[in-house]
Amino acid sequence: MEAELWKQVYKLVTKMAKGKTIKRAIYTDGDIILTYKWPVLHDRPVYWACKKTNWPIYYRRRLLPNPSTMTRRLRIPQIQKLFEEIEGIL
């Protein structure tokens, strides 16, 4: 069940956040949202998702933001707006 839900969330976020990011950012808005949605799906804190060991093997190749980056980027209005759009669809 979780795997199917994650696939839907992943497809939706990558489609809606394609190419969106702030200047000089290493991680796209989609990366930040996916890194946030992963621990939400598993009832864990955000810092839990910033460790590669907590992701499936096929996702561990991705660079993961650190917790401070997550905190800072989640407060940006652009990402909050994207969250609202995604939640409206889900």
C-alpha positions in Angstrom: 0.0 0.0 0.0 2.7 2.5 1.0 4.7 1.6 -2.1 1.8 2.4 -4.4 1.0 5.7 -2.6 4.7 6.7 -2.8 4.8 6.0 -6.6 1.7 8.3 -7.0 3.2 11.0 -4.9 6.6 10.7 -6.6 5.0 11.0 -10.1 2.8 13.9 -9.1 5.6 15.9 -7.4 8.1 15.4 -10.2 5.5 16.5 -12.7 4.4 19.6 -10.9 7.8 20.7 -9.6 9.7 20.1 -12.8 12.3 22.9 -13.2 11.2 24.9 -10.2 13.8 26.0 -7.7 15.4 29.0 -6.2 18.6 30.5 -7.5 21.9 28.7 -6.7 20.0 25.8 -5.1 21.5 22.4 -5.1 18.1 20.7 -4.5 15.0 21.4 -6.6 11.7 22.2 -5.0 10.7 18.7 -5.9 13.6 17.2 -4.0 12.6 19.1 -0.9 9.0 18.1 -1.1 9.8 14.4 -1.8 12.3 14.4 1.1 9.5 15.9 3.3 6.8 13.5 2.1 8.9 10.3 2.7 9.0 10.7 6.6 5.4 11.9 6.6 4.4 8.7 4.9 6.3 6.7 7.5 5.3 8.7 10.6 8.9 9.9 11.2 10.6 13.3 11.8 12.1 15.2 8.8 15.7 14.6 9.9 15.0 10.8 9.6 14.6 11.3 5.8 17.9 13.1 5.5 19.8 9.8 6.1 20.3 7.5 3.1 19.9 4.4 5.3 16.2 5.2 5.7 15.4 5.1 2.0 14.9 2.1 -0.3 18.1 1.0 -2.1 17.0 2.3 -5.4 16.6 5.9 -4.0 19.9 6.0 -2.1 21.9 7.3 -5.1 20.2 10.7 -4.7 21.8 13.5 -2.8 19.8 14.3 0.3 19.5 17.7 1.9 20.5 18.1 5.5 17.9 18.9 8.1 18.8 22.6 8.2 18.3 22.9 4.5 15.0 21.2 4.8 13.9 23.6 7.6 14.9 26.7 5.6 13.5 25.6 2.3 10.2 24.4 3.7 9.5 28.0 4.9 9.8 29.5 1.3 6.4 30.6 0.0 7.1 29.1 -3.4 7.4 25.6 -1.8 4.3 26.2 0.4 2.3 27.1 -2.6 3.5 24.0 -4.4 2.5 21.9 -1.3 -1.0 23.4 -1.4 -1.4 22.5 -5.1 -0.2 18.9 -4.5 -2.4 18.4 -1.5 -5.4 19.7 -3.5 -4.8 16.9 -6.1 -4.1 14.2 -3.6 
